[in-house]
Amino acid sequence: MEHNTISLQEGLNIVDKIVSGNTLMPLEIAKELGFLDVQEPTDEAQKALKEVFSENEELVQRAKATGRDGPLMSLVIKINRKIGN
């Protein structure tokens, strides 16, 4: 599916890959997952991702341990709030 935005489910899939240890940048993961027409992440978005992960280590660990959507969705929401979306 080609588009200019990432759906919540697509965002969850990307965050899940990051939490699971994928070291690629979110844009590269999006491309890898078939979300090809994704805009380059801004410095602000990359900074927000790093901040949210470092500020919510327990939530990241819970997401890794359980693989459930709840902790992942919480991380996505926090990232979106940081970047103002």
MODELLER restraints for C-alpha pairs under 7 A, 6 or more apart:
rsr = mdl.restraints
at = mdl.atoms
rsr.add(forms.Gaussian(group=physical.xy_distance, feature=features.Distance(at['CA:1:A'], at['CA:34:A']), mean=6.98, stdev=0.5))
rsr.add(forms.Gaussian(group=physical.xy_distance, feature=features.Distance(at['CA:1:A'], at['CA:35:A']), mean=6.23, stdev=0.5))
rsr.add(forms.Gaussian(group=physical.xy_distance, feature=features.Distance(at['CA:2:A'], at['CA:35:A']), mean=6.03, stdev=0.5))
rsr.add(forms.Gaussian(group=physical.xy_distance, feature=features.Distance(at['CA:2:A'], at['CA:36:A']), mean=5.84, stdev=0.5))
rsr.add(forms.Gaussian(group=physical.xy_distance, feature=features.Distance(at['CA:2:A'], at['CA:37:A']), mean=5.19, stdev=0.5))
rsr.add(forms.Gaussian(group=physical.xy_distance, feature=features.Distance(at['CA:3:A'], at['CA:37:A']), mean=5.29, stdev=0.5))
rsr.add(forms.Gaussian(group=physical.xy_distance, feature=features.Distance(at['CA:3:A'], at['CA:38:A']), mean=6.79, stdev=0.5))
rsr.add(forms.Gaussian(group=physical.xy_distance, feature=features.Distance(at['CA:4:A'], at['CA:37:A']), mean=5.68, stdev=0.5))
rsr.add(forms.Gaussian(group=physical.xy_distance, feature=features.Distance(at['CA:4:A'], at['CA:38:A']), mean=5.32, stdev=0.5))
rsr.add(forms.Gaussian(group=physical.xy_distance, feature=features.Distance(at['CA:4:A'], at['CA:39:A']), mean=6.35, stdev=0.5))
rsr.add(forms.Gaussian(group=physical.xy_distance, feature=features.Distance(at['CA:5:A'], at['CA:38:A']), mean=6.40, stdev=0.5))
rsr.add(forms.Gaussian(group=physical.xy_distance, feature=features.Distance(at['CA:11:A'], at['CA:76:A']), mean=6.81, stdev=0.5))
rsr.add(forms.Gaussian(group=physical.xy_distance, feature=features.Distance(at['CA:12:A'], at['CA:72:A']), mean=6.00, stdev=0.5))
rsr.add(forms.Gaussian(group=physical.xy_distance, feature=features.Distance(at['CA:12:A'], at['CA:73:A']), mean=6.26, stdev=0.5))
rsr.add(forms.Gaussian(group=physical.xy_distance, feature=features.Distance(at['CA:12:A'], at['CA:76:A']), mean=6.76, stdev=0.5))
rsr.add(forms.Gaussian(group=physical.xy_distance, feature=features.Distance(at['CA:14:A'], at['CA:26:A']), mean=6.45, stdev=0.5))
rsr.add(forms.Gaussian(group=physical.xy_distance, feature=features.Distance(at['CA:14:A'], at['CA:29:A']), mean=6.28, stdev=0.5))
rsr.add(forms.Gaussian(group=physical.xy_distance, feature=features.Distance(at['CA:14:A'], at['CA:30:A']), mean=6.50, stdev=0.5))
rsr.add(forms.Gaussian(group=physical.xy_distance, feature=features.Distance(at['CA:15:A'], at['CA:72:A']), mean=6.54, stdev=0.5))
rsr.add(forms.Gaussian(group=physical.xy_distance, feature=features.Distance(at['CA:16:A'], at['CA:72:A']), mean=6.55, stdev=0.5))
rsr.add(forms.Gaussian(group=physical.xy_distance, feature=features.Distance(at['CA:19:A'], at['CA:60:A']), mean=6.45, stdev=0.5))
rsr.add(forms.Gaussian(group=physical.xy_distance, feature=features.Distance(at['CA:19:A'], at['CA:63:A']), mean=6.93, stdev=0.5))
rsr.add(forms.Gaussian(group=physical.xy_distance, feature=features.Distance(at['CA:19:A'], at['CA:64:A']), mean=5.87, stdev=0.5))
rsr.add(forms.Gaussian(group=physical.xy_distance, feature=features.Distance(at['CA:20:A'], at['CA:64:A']), mean=5.97, stdev=0.5))
rsr.add(forms.Gaussian(group=physical.xy_distance, feature=features.Distance(at['CA:27:A'], at['CA:38:A']), mean=6.95, stdev=0.5))
rsr.add(forms.Gaussian(group=physical.xy_distance, feature=features.Distance(at['CA:27:A'], at['CA:40:A']), mean=6.57, stdev=0.5))
rsr.add(forms.Gaussian(group=physical.xy_distance, feature=features.Distance(at['CA:27:A'], at['CA:41:A']), mean=6.74, stdev=0.5))
rsr.add(forms.Gaussian(group=physical.xy_distance, feature=features.Distance(at['CA:30:A'], at['CA:36:A']), mean=6.77, stdev=0.5))
rsr.add(forms.Gaussian(group=physical.xy_distance, feature=features.Distance(at['CA:44:A'], at['CA:83:A']), mean=6.55, stdev=0.5))
rsr.add(forms.Gaussian(group=physical.xy_distance, feature=features.Distance(at['CA:45:A'], at['CA:83:A']), mean=5.96, stdev=0.5))
rsr.add(forms.Gaussian(group=physical.xy_distance, feature=features.Distance(at['CA:48:A'], at['CA:79:A']), mean=5.77, stdev=0.5))
rsr.add(forms.Gaussian(group=physical.xy_distance, feature=features.Distance(at['CA:48:A'], at['CA:82:A']), mean=5.71, stdev=0.5))
rsr.add(forms.Gaussian(group=physical.xy_distance, feature=features.Distance(at['CA:48:A'], at['CA:83:A']), mean=6.41, stdev=0.5))
rsr.add(forms.Gaussian(group=physical.xy_distance, feature=features.Distance(at['CA:49:A'], at['CA:79:A']), mean=5.83, stdev=0.5))
rsr.add(forms.Gaussian(group=physical.xy_distance, feature=features.Distance(at['CA:52:A'], at['CA:78:A']), mean=6.62, stdev=0.5))
rsr.add(forms.Gaussian(group=physical.xy_distance, feature=features.Distance(at['CA:52:A'], at['CA:79:A']), mean=6.18, stdev=0.5))
rsr.add(forms.Gaussian(group=physical.xy_distance, feature=features.Distance(at['CA:53:A'], at['CA:60:A']), mean=6.63, stdev=0.5))
rsr.add(forms.Gaussian(group=physical.xy_distance, feature=features.Distance(at['CA:59:A'], at['CA:71:A']), mean=6.06, stdev=0.5))
rsr.add(forms.Gaussian(group=physical.xy_distance, feature=features.Distance(at['CA:62:A'], at['CA:71:A']), mean=6.68, stdev=0.5))
rsr.add(forms.Gaussian(group=physical.xy_distance, feature=features.Distance(at['CA:63:A'], at['CA:71:A']), mean=5.15, stdev=0.5))
rsr.add(forms.Gaussian(group=physical.xy_distance, feature=features.Distance(at['CA:63:A'], at['CA:72:A']), mean=5.96, stdev=0.5))
